[in-house]
Amino acid sequence: MGGQGPIEDLEVLARWLGFAWTAENSRQAAAIIARYPQGRQHSAVLPLLDLAQRQVGAETKTQGWLPIPVMEFVAREIDMPYIRLLEVATFYTMFNLVPVGCFHVQVCGTTPCMLKGSDAVLDACYQRGLKKGHTTTDGLFTLSEVECLGACANAPMVQINDDNFEDLTADSMGAILDALAGGQMPKAGPQVDRQTSAPEGGPTSLRKMAERNYDYRSQWGAAPAGEGQA
């Protein structure tokens, strides 16, 4: 996972030595690089690393990771020294530098999630054979404990691949893992009755905004847009 050293196993190196974009990803990579001014193609490093990790994931039926030859390929694509690209890849935990499973379960252990029960969330993972820093023998799950994932109001939460699962308990976390193991895709987001970060049961103020972009300004004594202007 991010922050760990890249694997230098000879078999791994040989497997990915000929890495190249798929036809579709080649088009995407060209479009990404074209967003930046001439001579500033290094700015494309983050989205290109993400694209490469996703391609590796598609080929290995996992969440994806970045073998050394793949990172070297991306570095050549944007004429960036490999060591500079490696500095980026090792900084961001979104990039996996070792193989991961089909589902990368990242449990937030920062203070808000810890106070709201992240230990119980981890226990639900342990009860199903997941271990921090390891992939299950069936290749299905990799478990990591990470720092803040930015959903503190909905603590405790986990990120699994691209989805957040929030307002968790040991039971709801277990149900999510069981569903994934059974080939089902559980509902992402809050696992209680709330809309995003609204109060449980629905909004307690500005309720009409939950239905549409309602204009409250007439009730607040403010002129609607365009009125009162010269």
C-alpha positions as CSV (number, residue, x, y, z in Angstrom):
1,M,0.0,0.0,0.0
2,G,1.0,3.7,-0.2
3,G,4.0,4.5,2.0
4,Q,5.6,1.1,1.6
5,G,8.6,0.4,-0.6
6,P,8.0,-0.8,-4.1
7,I,8.4,-4.5,-4.8
8,E,11.6,-5.4,-6.7
9,D,10.9,-9.2,-7.1
10,L,12.4,-10.4,-10.4
11,E,9.2,-12.3,-11.3
12,V,7.1,-9.2,-10.7
13,L,9.5,-7.0,-12.7
14,A,9.3,-9.5,-15.6
15,R,5.5,-9.6,-15.5
16,W,5.1,-5.9,-15.9
17,L,8.2,-5.0,-17.9
18,G,6.2,-4.6,-21.1
19,F,3.4,-2.5,-19.6
20,A,1.7,-0.2,-22.0
21,W,-1.6,1.6,-22.1
22,T,-4.7,-0.1,-23.5
23,A,-6.2,1.6,-26.5
24,E,-8.8,3.3,-24.4
25,N,-6.4,4.3,-21.6
26,S,-4.0,5.6,-24.3
27,R,-6.7,8.0,-25.4
28,Q,-7.4,9.0,-21.8
29,A,-3.7,9.6,-21.0
30,A,-3.3,11.8,-24.1
31,A,-6.4,13.8,-23.0
32,I,-5.0,14.2,-19.5
33,I,-1.6,15.4,-20.7
34,A,-3.2,17.8,-23.1
35,R,-4.8,19.7,-20.1
36,Y,-1.5,21.2,-19.2
37,P,0.6,23.8,-21.0
38,Q,3.6,22.7,-23.1
39,G,6.5,21.9,-20.8
40,R,4.2,21.3,-17.8
41,Q,3.4,17.7,-18.5
42,H,4.7,16.7,-15.1
43,S,1.5,18.1,-13.7
44,A,-0.2,15.0,-15.1
45,V,1.6,12.6,-12.8
46,L,-1.3,12.1,-10.3
47,P,-4.0,11.3,-12.8
48,L,-1.7,9.1,-14.9
49,L,-0.6,7.1,-11.9
50,D,-4.2,6.6,-11.0
51,L,-5.0,5.5,-14.5
52,A,-2.1,3.1,-14.5
53,Q,-3.1,1.6,-11.1
54,R,-6.6,1.1,-12.4
55,Q,-5.3,-0.7,-15.6
56,V,-3.2,-3.0,-13.4
57,G,-6.3,-3.6,-11.3
58,A,-8.4,-4.5,-14.3
59,E,-5.7,-6.9,-15.5
60,T,-5.3,-8.6,-12.1
61,K,-9.0,-8.3,-11.0
62,T,-7.9,-6.4,-7.9
63,Q,-8.1,-2.8,-6.7
64,G,-4.8,-2.3,-8.5
65,W,-1.2,-1.4,-7.6
66,L,1.9,0.2,-9.1
67,P,4.8,-2.2,-9.9
68,I,8.2,-0.5,-10.6
69,P,8.0,-1.1,-14.4
70,V,4.6,0.5,-14.5
71,M,5.8,3.6,-12.6
72,E,8.8,3.8,-15.0
73,F,6.5,3.7,-17.9
74,V,4.4,6.6,-16.6
75,A,7.6,8.5,-15.9
76,R,8.7,8.1,-19.5
77,E,5.2,9.2,-20.7
78,I,5.7,12.6,-19.1
79,D,9.6,12.8,-19.3
80,M,9.9,12.9,-15.5
81,P,12.9,11.4,-13.7
82,Y,11.7,8.1,-12.1
83,I,12.9,9.2,-8.6
84,R,10.6,12.3,-8.7
85,L,7.6,10.2,-9.7
86,L,8.5,7.7,-6.9
87,E,8.4,10.6,-4.5
88,V,4.9,11.3,-5.5
89,A,3.7,7.6,-5.5
90,T,5.2,7.0,-2.0
91,F,3.6,10.2,-0.6
92,Y,-0.1,9.5,-1.4
93,T,-1.7,6.5,0.2
94,M,-4.2,6.3,-2.7
95,F,-1.3,4.6,-4.6
96,N,-0.6,1.0,-3.7
97,L,3.0,-0.1,-4.0
98,V,2.4,-3.7,-3.2
99,P,-0.3,-6.0,-4.5
100,V,-3.7,-5.7,-2.8
101,G,-6.9,-7.7,-3.0
102,C,-10.1,-7.3,-5.0
103,F,-11.4,-5.0,-2.2
104,H,-9.0,-2.7,-0.3
105,V,-10.7,-2.0,3.0
106,Q,-9.3,1.1,4.5
107,V,-10.6,1.7,8.1
108,C,-10.2,5.3,9.4
109,G,-8.7,5.2,12.9
110,T,-8.3,8.9,13.4
111,T,-9.8,10.5,16.6
112,P,-13.5,11.1,15.5
113,C,-13.8,7.6,14.1
114,M,-12.0,6.1,17.0
115,L,-14.4,7.8,19.5
116,K,-17.4,6.7,17.4
117,G,-16.3,3.0,17.4
118,S,-13.7,2.3,14.7
119,D,-12.3,-0.5,17.0
120,A,-15.6,-2.3,16.6
121,V,-15.4,-1.9,12.9
122,L,-11.9,-3.4,12.9
123,D,-13.2,-6.2,15.1
124,A,-15.8,-7.1,12.5
125,C,-12.9,-7.3,10.0
126,Y,-10.8,-9.5,12.2
127,Q,-13.7,-11.9,12.8
128,R,-13.8,-12.5,9.1
129,G,-10.1,-13.3,8.8
130,L,-8.8,-9.8,7.7
131,K,-5.5,-8.7,9.2
132,K,-4.0,-5.2,9.0
133,G,-1.4,-4.9,6.2
134,H,-2.3,-8.3,4.8
135,T,-4.4,-9.8,2.0
136,T,-6.7,-12.7,2.7
137,T,-5.6,-16.0,1.2
138,D,-8.5,-16.0,-1.3
139,G,-7.2,-12.6,-2.6
140,L,-10.5,-10.9,-1.8
141,F,-9.7,-8.4,0.9
142,T,-6.8,-6.3,1.9
143,L,-7.1,-4.4,5.3
144,S,-5.4,-1.1,6.1
145,E,-5.9,1.3,9.0
146,V,-5.5,4.8,7.6
147,E,-5.6,8.4,8.8
148,C,-8.6,10.8,8.2
149,L,-10.6,10.1,5.1
150,G,-12.6,13.3,5.4
151,A,-16.0,12.0,6.5
152,C,-15.8,12.9,10.2
153,A,-19.4,13.9,10.6
154,N,-20.3,10.3,9.5
155,A,-17.9,8.5,11.7
156,P,-16.9,5.7,11.9
157,M,-16.3,5.0,8.3
158,V,-14.2,3.0,5.9
159,Q,-13.3,3.4,2.2
160,I,-13.5,0.3,0.1
161,N,-11.9,0.9,-3.3
162,D,-13.7,4.0,-4.6
163,D,-16.6,4.0,-2.2
164,N,-17.2,5.3,1.4
165,F,-19.3,3.4,3.9
166,E,-20.3,5.6,6.8
167,D,-22.1,5.6,10.2
168,L,-20.9,2.0,10.7
169,T,-21.4,-0.4,13.5
170,A,-19.8,-3.9,13.9
171,D,-23.0,-5.4,12.5
172,S,-23.2,-3.1,9.5
173,M,-19.5,-3.5,8.7
174,G,-19.9,-7.3,8.9
175,A,-22.9,-7.2,6.6
176,I,-20.9,-5.1,4.1
177,L,-18.0,-7.6,4.1
178,D,-20.3,-10.6,3.8
179,A,-22.1,-9.0,0.9
180,L,-18.9,-8.3,-1.0
181,A,-17.7,-11.8,-0.3
182,G,-21.0,-13.1,-1.7
183,G,-20.6,-11.2,-4.9
184,Q,-23.1,-8.4,-4.0
185,M,-22.4,-4.7,-4.0
186,P,-23.8,-3.1,-0.8
187,K,-25.1,0.4,-0.8
188,A,-22.3,3.0,-0.3
189,G,-22.6,6.1,1.9
190,P,-24.4,6.3,5.3
191,Q,-25.6,3.0,6.7
192,V,-28.2,4.8,8.8
193,D,-31.3,6.9,7.7
194,R,-29.6,10.1,6.7
195,Q,-28.9,12.0,3.4
196,T,-25.2,12.4,3.1
197,S,-24.3,14.3,6.3
198,A,-27.7,15.6,7.2
199,P,-29.2,14.6,10.6
200,E,-30.6,11.1,11.0
201,G,-34.2,11.0,9.7
202,G,-33.7,13.9,7.3
203,P,-32.9,17.6,7.5
204,T,-34.2,19.6,10.4
205,S,-33.8,23.0,8.6
206,L,-34.1,24.2,5.0
207,R,-36.0,21.0,4.3
208,K,-37.2,22.1,0.9
209,M,-33.6,22.2,-0.3
210,A,-33.5,18.4,0.1
211,E,-36.2,18.3,-2.7
212,R,-35.0,21.0,-5.0
213,N,-32.9,24.2,-5.2
214,Y,-35.5,26.2,-3.2
215,D,-35.1,30.0,-3.0
216,Y,-35.6,31.0,0.7
217,R,-34.5,34.6,0.2
218,S,-38.0,36.1,0.1
219,Q,-38.5,34.7,3.6
220,W,-35.3,36.3,4.8
221,G,-36.0,39.7,3.4
222,A,-33.4,39.4,0.7
223,A,-34.2,40.5,-2.9
224,P,-34.2,37.7,-5.5
225,A,-31.3,37.7,-7.9
226,G,-31.4,40.6,-10.4
227,E,-33.8,42.7,-8.3
228,G,-32.6,46.0,-6.8
229,Q,-29.7,46.3,-9.3
230,A,-29.2,49.2,-11.5
